[in-house]
Amino acid sequence: MFNLRHLQYLDAVYQYKNFTQAADAIFVSQPAISTAISTLESELGVKLIVRSSKNVIFTYEGEEFMKWVHKILGLCTETENAMKDLADSAERQLKLGMSYAFMDAMAPMVFSDFLGRHPKAHILLDEGSMNRHLEMIEKEQLDLAYNGFPDMDEHQDIELIPISKAEIRLVLHPEHPLASLDSIPIELLGNEQLVMMDAQSKVKEVMSKEFETRNIPMNIALNYTQILCMVGMVKSCRYIGIISEAAGHKIPGCDDLVLRSFKEPVFFDLGFFFKKDRYLPKLGWDLIKFLKDAENNIPA
């Protein structure tokens, strides 16, 4: 088995292509580096470097070996960082994305109840839509997201943890003609002005497919990211708002409006997702368990 320190010495030489500079950078002597490389060459049975009076040249075998060295050292760094996250004495941090549709219900639980149990924890919250958070997860700008689920056929590198289901519902002014119906067929919306959640949202994605399947025009007057903006448009313009609602959670600002389900109810899965091959801090797993328990205690 390779000596990890020998690999670190070789990596320093690879970076500087000079024994003196490599030795200065990692605070060891040149003879120590020479001995380490000789030992590696003996263990591998190949020549890794050729030294000249001006610089160090890596052989073909040396270049190929360095690809593995970088993987090994990178994995060691990831492991070390992961263990730091698990240390009880360390301040823990989580980069969390959350759907704005569920902020009013979920954020107080996260920042009051959950963080009350984790006084050393710090959560960086990004409020946004599903596709925005999916992109941020894939770019490793977020550790974890709570939102509608993306299409797994297109994103097999994403891990999903279901929490509940959300229903897509309509928000109407009490005087709107459709408000008198107990439930509303999608076909009746073809001539209505809609206030739709933004283009990156799960709701917009699902409803686009529903309208397209039925060959119905979808007349969007406004794509919103703030629920109160949608509520204002419904109240003042008599437009129909489209929103997602999780069981047991109240939609803010809608007390004097009418909420209706579709004649054929429309649901989607709601929960956490994160990148499969990326380490999720223990704080993230603690939050998942906390919200699972909380959802189980919310009346349907």
C-alpha positions in Angstrom: 0.0 0.0 0.0 1.3 3.5 -0.9 2.5 5.9 1.8 0.2 8.9 1.6 3.0 11.3 2.4 5.0 9.9 -0.5 2.1 10.8 -2.8 1.9 14.3 -1.4 5.7 14.8 -2.0 5.3 13.6 -5.6 2.3 15.9 -6.1 4.4 18.9 -4.9 7.1 18.0 -7.5 4.4 17.7 -10.1 3.1 21.2 -9.3 6.5 23.0 -9.3 8.5 20.8 -11.6 11.4 21.7 -9.3 12.7 19.8 -6.2 13.9 23.0 -4.4 10.5 24.8 -4.8 8.6 21.6 -3.9 10.6 21.1 -0.8 10.2 24.7 0.3 6.4 24.5 -0.3 5.8 21.5 1.9 8.6 22.2 4.4 10.6 19.0 3.9 14.2 18.4 2.7 15.0 17.6 -0.9 16.6 14.2 0.1 13.3 13.3 1.8 11.4 13.9 -1.5 14.1 12.0 -3.5 13.8 9.0 -1.2 10.0 9.1 -1.4 10.0 9.1 -5.2 12.6 6.4 -5.4 10.5 4.2 -3.1 7.4 4.8 -5.3 9.3 3.9 -8.4 10.5 0.7 -6.8 7.0 -0.2 -5.6 5.5 0.5 -9.1 8.3 -0.9 -11.1 8.3 2.1 -13.4 10.3 5.3 -13.8 8.1 8.3 -12.8 10.4 11.3 -13.4 13.6 12.4 -15.2 15.6 15.1 -13.6 17.6 17.6 -15.7 19.8 20.6 -14.6 16.8 22.9 -15.2 13.6 21.1 -14.3 11.8 17.8 -13.7 10.1 15.9 -16.5 7.4 13.4 -15.8 7.6 10.2 -17.9 4.5 8.8 -19.7 4.1 6.4 -16.8 4.5 9.3 -14.3 1.8 11.3 -16.0 -0.6 8.4 -15.9 0.2 7.7 -12.3 -0.5 11.4 -11.4 -4.1 11.0 -12.6 -4.6 8.4 -9.8 -2.6 10.4 -7.3 -4.9 13.4 -7.8 -8.0 11.2 -7.3 -6.5 9.7 -4.1 -5.5 13.0 -2.6 -8.8 14.6 -3.6 -10.7 11.8 -1.9 -8.6 12.2 1.2 -9.5 15.9 1.3 -13.2 15.1 0.9 -13.0 12.6 3.7 -11.2 15.0 6.0 -13.8 17.7 5.3 -16.6 15.2 5.9 -15.2 14.3 9.3 -14.9 17.9 10.2 -18.6 18.3 9.5 -19.3 15.5 11.9 -17.3 16.8 14.8 -19.6 17.8 17.6 -17.4 20.8 18.5 -17.4 22.3 15.0 -19.9 24.9 13.8 -22.1 23.1 11.3 -23.4 24.8 8.1 -26.0 23.7 5.5 -26.8 25.3 2.2 -30.5 24.7 1.8 -32.9 25.5 -1.0 -36.6 25.7 -0.3 -39.7 26.3 -2.5 -41.2 29.7 -1.9 -44.7 28.0 -2.1 -43.9 26.3 1.2 -41.8 29.0 2.9 -44.5 30.3 5.2 -45.2 26.8 6.6 -41.7 25.4 6.6 -39.3 28.2 7.3 -40.5 28.9 10.9 -40.1 25.2 11.8 -36.6 25.2 10.4 -35.3 28.4 11.8 -37.1 28.3 15.2 -37.8 24.7 16.2 -34.9 22.9 14.3 -32.2 25.4 14.9 -33.3 25.6 18.5 -32.2 22.0 18.8 -28.9 22.7 17.0 -27.5 26.0 18.5 -24.1 25.6 16.7 -25.8 25.1 13.3 -26.0 27.8 10.6 -28.4 27.4 7.6 -27.9 29.4 4.4 -31.4 29.5 2.8 -32.1 30.0 -0.9 -35.8 30.6 -1.7 -36.6 29.5 -5.3 -38.2 27.1 -7.8 -37.6 23.5 -8.5 -35.5 23.8 -11.6 -33.4 26.7 -10.1 -32.6 24.5 -7.1 -31.9 21.4 -9.3 -29.3 23.5 -11.2 -27.8 24.7 -8.0 -27.6 21.2 -6.6 -25.9 19.9 -9.7 -23.4 22.7 -9.6 -22.9 22.0 -5.8 -24.0 25.5 -4.8 -26.6 23.8 -2.5 -26.3 20.8 -0.2 -30.0 20.0 -0.1 -33.3 21.3 -1.5 -36.9 21.0 -0.3 -39.1 21.3 -3.4 -41.1 19.4 -6.0 -39.3 16.5 -7.4 -37.5 16.7 -10.8 -37.9 14.1 -13.5 -35.7 11.2 -12.5 -35.4 9.9 -16.1 -33.4 13.1 -16.9 -31.6 13.4 -13.6 -30.3 10.1 -12.4 -27.5 11.7 -10.4 -30.1 13.1 -8.0 -31.2 11.3 -4.8 -34.9 11.9 -3.8 -36.4 11.6 -0.3 -40.2 12.0 -0.4 -41.9 13.8 2.5 -45.4 14.4 1.3 -47.5 15.3 -1.8 -48.6 18.7 -2.9 -51.8 19.4 -4.8 -52.1 22.1 -7.5 -55.1 24.2 -6.8 -56.9 27.3 -8.1 -57.3 30.6 -6.3 -60.4 32.6 -7.2 -62.1 35.8 -6.2 -65.5 34.9 -4.5 -67.3 36.7 -7.3 -65.6 34.8 -10.1 -68.2 32.7 -12.0 -66.1 29.5 -11.5 -66.0 30.0 -7.7 -69.5 28.6 -7.5 -68.2 25.2 -8.6 -67.0 22.6 -6.0 -64.2 21.5 -8.4 -63.1 22.9 -11.7 -62.4 21.0 -15.0 -59.2 22.1 -16.6 -61.1 22.6 -19.9 -62.9 25.6 -18.4 -59.6 27.5 -18.1 -59.0 27.9 -21.8 -60.5 31.4 -21.9 -59.3 32.5 -18.5 -56.3 34.7 -17.6 -54.0 32.8 -15.2 -51.5 33.9 -12.7 -49.0 31.0 -12.8 -46.0 30.2 -10.6 -42.8 31.0 -12.4 -41.4 29.2 -15.4 -38.8 27.2 -13.4 -41.4 25.8 -10.9 -42.7 22.3 -10.7 -46.3 23.7 -10.9 -45.6 25.4 -14.2 -44.0 22.2 -15.6 -46.9 20.0 -14.5 -49.7 22.3 -15.7 -48.0 22.9 -19.0 -48.3 19.1 -19.6 -51.9 19.0 -18.4 -52.9 21.8 -20.8 -50.9 20.4 -23.7 -52.4 16.9 -23.3 -55.9 18.4 -23.6 -54.9 20.8 -26.4 -56.1 23.7 -24.3 -54.5 27.2 -24.6 -52.8 28.3 -21.4 -53.2 32.1 -21.1 -50.7 33.3 -18.6 -51.1 36.9 -17.5 -48.2 36.8 -15.1 -45.6 34.4 -13.8 -45.1 35.1 -10.1 -42.5 34.2 -7.5 -44.3 35.9 -4.6 -47.6 34.5 -3.4 -48.9 37.8 -2.2 -48.4 39.2 -5.8 -50.6 36.4 -7.1 -53.2 37.1 -4.4 -53.2 40.8 -5.4 -53.9 40.0 -9.0 -56.7 37.6 -8.2 -58.3 40.2 -5.9 -57.9 43.2 -8.2 -58.2 41.7 -11.7 -60.3 38.6 -11.1 -57.6 36.5 -12.7 -57.3 32.8 -11.6 -54.2 32.0 -9.5 -52.5 28.6 -9.8 -50.6 27.4 -6.6 -49.4 24.3 -4.9 -50.6 23.3 -1.5 -49.2 20.6 0.8 -51.6 18.8 3.1 -52.1 20.5 6.4 -50.4 23.8 5.3 -52.3 27.0 4.9 -51.7 29.3 1.9 -50.9 32.8 3.2 -53.2 35.7 2.1 -56.0 33.6 0.8 -58.5 33.8 3.7 -61.0 35.9 1.8 -60.5 34.1 -1.5 -61.8 30.7 -2.8 -59.5 27.7 -3.2 -60.7 24.9 -5.5 -59.3 21.6 -6.7 -59.3 20.5 -10.3 -62.1 18.1 -11.3 -59.4 15.6 -11.8 -57.0 16.5 -8.9 -53.4 17.2 -9.8 -50.7 16.1 -7.4 -46.9 16.0 -7.4 -44.3 14.5 -5.0 -42.7 16.9 -2.6 -39.6 16.4 -0.5 -35.8 16.6 -0.4 -33.3 16.1 -3.1 -29.5 16.2 -3.3 -26.6 15.1 -5.4 -25.9 11.3 -5.1 -22.1 11.5 -5.3 -21.7 14.5 -3.0 -21.3 14.3 0.7 -24.4 15.5 2.6 -23.4 17.0 6.1 -25.0 15.3 9.1 -26.9 18.5 9.7 -28.8 17.8 6.4 -29.8 14.3 7.5 -30.9 15.7 10.9 -33.1 18.2 9.0 -34.6 15.5 6.8 -35.6 13.5 9.9 -36.9 16.5 11.7 -39.2 17.5 8.8 -40.3 13.9 8.2 -41.4 13.7 11.8 -43.1 17.1 11.6 -45.1 16.2 8.5 -46.2 13.0 10.1 -47.8 15.0 12.9 -49.6 17.4 10.6 -53.3 16.5 10.1 -54.3 15.7 6.5 
